[in-house]
Every structure is written in C-alpha cells, then in structure tokens.
Amino acid sequence: MIDEYFMKEALQQAKLAAQEDEIPVGACLVKGSQILISEHNRTKQNHNPLHHAEKLILDKAQEMGLKFLQDCTLYITLEPCLMCSGMIILCRVGRIVFGCSDPKAGAVGSIYNCLWDKSFNHHPQITRGVLAAECAFVLTDFFQKKR
C-alpha cells in the first residue's frame, strides 16, 4: 500500500508532464514517509534531452546537500534509462520503485540491468510493476493523442 501511495504522486507528476506536452514520466524521492522532491520530465521546456524526471530529482537532492541517498526510495512511473540508472548508482539511492517497463530504453531489466551489474559498487533494491497499468496508460494515451 505504501508503494502505491507514493507511485500515485509520481503519476500526478507524469500527468502534469503530459499537460505541458512533455513525455509523461514522473518521479518522487521519499525518505521515511515524507516526499522530499517531486518532478517530471522537462526535456522540451528546458531544451535539454538530459532533463529526465529522475535526473532533475537527483540534481535537486545534491543541491539540498543530500549527497548519498541510501535511506531514500525513488519512485518512477517508467523504468529508468541507462543515464538515470547510472545516476541512481552514483547517488547510492537505497531503493527504486518503478511502474511500467520500457522495452526500448529500460536499463533495469528490459534491455539491460545496470543496477544489478556486479561491476558497480552499489546495488539498490528494486521493486517493479507498481501501478504498472496506470503508468503505462499515461504514456500510451499521450502518444495516441499525438498521432
């Protein structure tokens, strides 16, 4: 129930992204029972292909002085890409929870599992498929409206 609660916040962020004509991916960083940061994709708004929801959250966490995030959970509506997975490792996020898989760019099991690669020195806990249907619907609905 706790994971669903926080994933709903990430979904709200994804819906905001869709309203702003951004690819609808949302995320939130949680410590204990408190949401520290919520964000969504802003690649178009910021004219930067790197401005994924996860990256924006992890950048803000660094600005807040939260260097390592072992005691935090990052909730994301879509499976992280390789860039975001690398940032999750470097920031030592303790746990990630994501909604739907990304068969084209997912780096947490779909095309590669960066977070379980034994070459790296940090391996967060992973929970997949939380509110997967709802997360997938936000994306498919967005792209169907584009066609």
N, C-alpha and C positions, 0 to 999 in steps of 0.2 A: 504493500500500500504506500509506503514512503516513496519508493522509486516512481510510482505512478504520479504521486502528488508533485514531485519536482519536475518530472517529464512534462506535465501539463504547463508548467511555467515556460519550459523550453519550447513547447508547442505554441504558446502565446507569442513568443518571440518570432517563431517561424511565420506565423500569420501576419505579424507586423511587417516582416521582410517582404512577404507577398504583396501586401498593400503598397509597399514602396517600390515595387517592381524589381525586387532583389530575389535571387534564388532562395526559396523559403527554407532556410536552415536556422534553427535557433538553439541556444545553449544557455546553461546557467551553472555557476560554480557554487557549491554548497559545502559549508563546514558545520558539522553537527546537524542542527535543524534550521540553520539560517542560510538564506540565499545571500551570497556576498556580491555577486555580479551576474547580470543577465545581459545577453547580447544576441544579435542576429547578423547574418551576412550583410556586408556593406561594400561589396566589390564595385558595384556601379556608382554608388553615391560618392565613394572615396577615390574612384578611378584607380583602384589598386586590386589586382587579381589575388593578392595575398590576404585580403581582409575577410577571411572566413570567421564565423562566429567564435570558434574555439580560439583562434589566434587573438582576436580582439579581447576576449576574456583573459587569456594568459598575459597579454601585454598590460592590461589594467591591473591584474594581480601584482605584476612586477612593480608597476608604478606605486602601488599601495604598500610596497615593502614586503610582500609575501613571496620570498624567493623560492622556497620549496613548498610543495603543496601535498605532502604525504597524507595529511589529515583531512583532505578535501575530496569531494566527488564532483566530477564534471559530467553533467547531463547534456546530451546532444541528440537532436532529432534524427540525424543521419550519421551513419558510420564515418569516422574520421578518415581523411585522406592521408597520404604519406607525410606531407608537410605538417599537418596538425598532429599526427601520431608522433612525429619526431619532437615536436614542442612538448607534448604530454610527457614524453620520456625525460627531456631536459629539465622540465619544471617539477618532475617527480610527483605528478598527480597520483594520489593513492588509489583512486578507483575511477573508472569511466563507465557510464551507462549510456547506451545509445538505443534509439528507436529502430529505424529500418536500416537494412543493409544497403550498400552501394556497390552493385556488381561491376561498375565501370571504373571506380576510383577508390574503393574501400580498402584501407590498409590495416584493418583489424579483423581479417579473416576472409574477405571476399576475393581479393586478388593477391593479397599478401598479408601476413600478420606481423607487422613491425613490433607490436607490443610484446609479442612472445618470442621474438628473436633473441636467442641466448647470447648473441654478440654484444647486446646492450646491457648496461648495468642497472637498469630499473625496469620492473615489470608490474604495472598496475593491475589491480583486479579488474575484470571485465564482466559486465552484465549486458547481454544483447536482447533485443526484441521487446523492450518495454514500450507499450502502446505502439507497436510496430505498424499496425493497420492505420491508425490515426496519423502517424508521422508520414507514412507513405502517401496517404490521401492528400495531404497538404502539397506535397511535391507533384503528384500526378495531376491534381486539379489545376495547379499553377501552369504546368506545361500544356495541358489540354486547352486552357484558355488562350494560350499563346498561338496555337495552331489555327 
